[in-house]
Amino acid sequence: MKIDIERLGLKNVQVDPETLFTFPEGIAGFEDCKRFKLFHEEGKATVFWLQSLDDTEVMFPIVAPEALDIEYQIELSDADCALIGLHGAEDVAVVVIVYRDEAEGGKIAANTRSPVILNLNSRKGMQKVLRDVHPSLLYRAR
């Protein structure tokens, strides 16, 4: 399978279907986008791009929370674990979506209230909306 990634100026990018992540419920606001591929710019492995294959206009920049000095302790329900086929914490990667906050003058911010949970074994993912996030956990880049 080949896709064009307009935002990165890439054409005919070969995508191995075995390397895709499936989001059974999509991502908030993009529920129809179920298949995603992780990319990063060569030499820049800090920010990854979660590219939708169902709508190639949809792409999310993501980073590991540790890169922002954020540490999560997330409790997943049995239903959450079943949704992404999770059997052990060793298979999990947690990432956050970053964005440009125009209300804050274009500063880069992270969506710490809704981290993305990736099961690296089953290659399934979900966005976990957290109800109780302590305000000191919120991060705004300077």
Secondary structure, 3 states (H helix, E strand, C coil): CEEEEHHHCEEEEECCHHHCEECCCCECCECCCCEEEEEEECCEEEEEEEEECCCCCCEEEEECHHHHCCCCCCCCCHHHHHHHCCCCHHHEEEEEEEEEEHHHCCEEEECCCCCEEEECCCCEEEECCCCCCCHHHCCECC
